[in-house]
Structure formats: C-alpha cells, structure tokens
Amino acid sequence: MGIPVTAIFDIGKTNKKFFLFDEQEDIVFQSETTLPEIPDEEGYPGEDLAALQAWILDTYRKALQLTDFRIQKLNATTYGASLVHIDEQGKPVGPLYNYLKPYPPDLLEKFYADYGPEGLFALETASPPLGMLNAGLQIYRLKSMQPAIFKKCRYSLHLPQYCAGLFHQQATSEYTSIGCHTALWDYRKQTYHDWVFQEGIDHLFPAIQPNSTLYPVKEKDNIIEAGIGIHDSSAALIPYLVQGQEPFLLLSTGTWCICLNPFSRDPLTAVELAEDCLYYMRTDGAPVKASRLMLGYEHDHQVDKLCQYYHVPAHQVKSIAFDPVIWEQVRQEEGPRYFFRHIPAGAPDPGTTSDPFPTLEAAYHRLMLELMNLQYEKIKLAAGSSPIRKIF
C-alpha cells in the first residue's frame, strides 16, 4: 500500500516544486522544474499557464504511481499577485499576466481619480501603489482594456486557489491570497473595498472559505483530501504560529524576501507604505505586518553580471564559501559599489558596476554585504515597536 503521505505543490515564480511529506513531516520525495515564459498579447513575458497546469497534473499522476507512497492529502502554495480568470466551464480565459508588467499610466490615473486619492487608498487597503502587483488592478485593467475577455469571466481565482482547484474542481477564495497587496481588501472595514462593488466585480470572487477546508478527490479506491491553496509567504508562518511561539519575525526568502511580523499592533503609516511595508493576512483574516525586498531576483541579476565579467559559470559563484578575511576587507570599501536594478531602496542602476573587484570572491562578498544591509533595514521596518527576540 505504501506509506501515507501529503503532497504539496510549491509554485514559485522561478522554480516549481513538488514534495511528498510523511506523517512526521519529513520530505520523502521531491521534484522540481522551471518553465520558460511566454509572451502575452502585448509581447510581455509571463507564466505559461497551460505548461504549468500540464506539469502539475503530470507530476500528480506520476506520484500516484509511486508504490512506496499513498497520497492521503494534497495542497498547493504559490506566489501571489496573480489571477487566473476562468469561464463557466472552469477554463482559463486570457493569459496569466506577469505582475511585473508595467501598468498603463493613464488607466492608473483614472483609477485613483475615481477611487483615490492614492495615499488614502493605500492606507485603506494596506497596499502600496504597485501597479500590476496590486492584483485587483489587473481585473480593472482587463475590464477596461479587454472587455470581450472580461465578459467571459465567471470567476477570478488567485493562483493558489486555481492550482488547488485543478484537483477538486471547486472555485474558492481565502484570506491569505486576498490579503497580499491586492488592493481588494479594506483592512479597516474587514471586507472588500468599496471600489470592488462600485466596479461590479465582486461577483468574480467565490465565497471566502476557511483555509482548513478540504474537498474529497476520488482516485480509484482511495479518497484524497485536497485543500484550497494558500499564498506562499503566508504559508511559511503557519508552522511557527501553531507551535505557540513567543513573538517572532519570519524572513521568507526567494525571488522576494518578505519579513513577516504577525504580532505587530502598529497601524500602518503613509511613510511605511512608501517604503514597501504593508499588511498580509493570516489564515483567519488577521493582519500581518510585512516588509518586502526583491532580493532573490536582484541577487540572480547581479550574479549573472559577475559571471559575465569574470567569465565563470554560475555554479562557481554558488560554491563560494564565506571567508572572514575577505569579508573584513570588503567592509572597508566605501559604498555603494553595486547599482541595483530591481531594488528601489538601493543605488540606481546606470547599467554597469564601475571599478570592479580584483577577484570574484571579493566581488561576491561585497554584493552580499550590500544586499544584507538593505535586508537589515527591512527587518527593522517590519519589527516596529513589537517586542521581538527571535527571527526565523
């Protein structure tokens, strides 16, 4: 029969992973892939939704054939700020838009003219003005610029709920996905923001379900309990919260490095929002103070530049170990020495880093120093006045 396991799809923007966990929550099987992006109707690269769906279902079918394991439960966690619009038959309509795609300036101006001002709207929704990263504005764009596709939409599902729904065929909504800087939720009223109702898009969102909701999926003689999906950074909090930990910060790393503080009671300020500090949501709808930094994405970009300059493969950079002597040497350099492209908090990127270091090892140590200095400031921002003594 095989040992009982829980299957988890962990869909990152870059890497797509699949895990089987045993009853002791140890990983007993894993696989991963990366998928090439495809252009949308305007040529901007984004997730290949058809390829993602095919990989998920194919990976699942292969896992069912592993005789050493018996899948009992299944769930999906994915990156946020991404919506899949489906029709009455549950089929996607339109592409899965890239949250990094530039937002039309004139449309954004009209939105804030109708529902702003921008600063007040950001405070109400705990969402810094981020264009497509405010997933609700993706629907506003679709309705305004592609009405034919918009008319076909029965539901707009957050990506975690779409991926989980591939198994149980239910349309659902849940708090962690709604609460990740979507500009959809009014944190003061604890419901969707007024603009959602005034635009008449509230019907696109299925009823909010508890994140503990499970739906049965029949596989031959076995019933698998499938969850409804969860936003990845928010999911990272759960193991620590259920243990009843004293106040802590969680630094969730990846393409985005997100510092989460589920114990903050400080109201968000306009200054914090301007520094990309916002609210996420716990599974029960309670706010989580968070600061964000696109650190992993910037790190990879800078590593590519180092590889080109020093004529080395990427794996050589990954093999560099911490050297305290080099660290002390690069700390003495006046900064900044790097110009960051994807981190507004860093120095603006003029296209090249001048006055390169004599060795790859020194250059990489200095890169990590400058990235960590920025991360340190984000940690302090998320901590606020909370009595934090632990960071996970």
Secondary structure, DSSP 4 states (H G I P E B T S, - for coil): --EEEEEEEEE-SS-EEEEEE-TTS-EEEEEEE----EE-TTS-EE--HHHHHHHHHHHHHHHHT-TTEEEEEEEEEE-SS-EEEE-TTS-B-S----TTSPPPHHHHHHHHHHH--HHHHHHHHT----GGGSHHHHHHHHHHH-HHHHHH-SEEEEHHHHHHHHHH----B-HHHHTTT-S-EETTTTEE-HHHHHTT-GGGSPPB--TT--EEEEETTEEEEE---EEHHHHTTHHHHHTTPSSEEEEE-SSSEEEEETT--PPP-HHHHHTTEEEEE-TTS-EEEEEEE-HHHHHHHHHHHHHHHHT--HHHHHTPPP-HHHHHHHHTS-S----BSS-TTS-B--SS--S--SSHHHHHHHHHHHHHHHHHHHHHHHHTTS---EE-
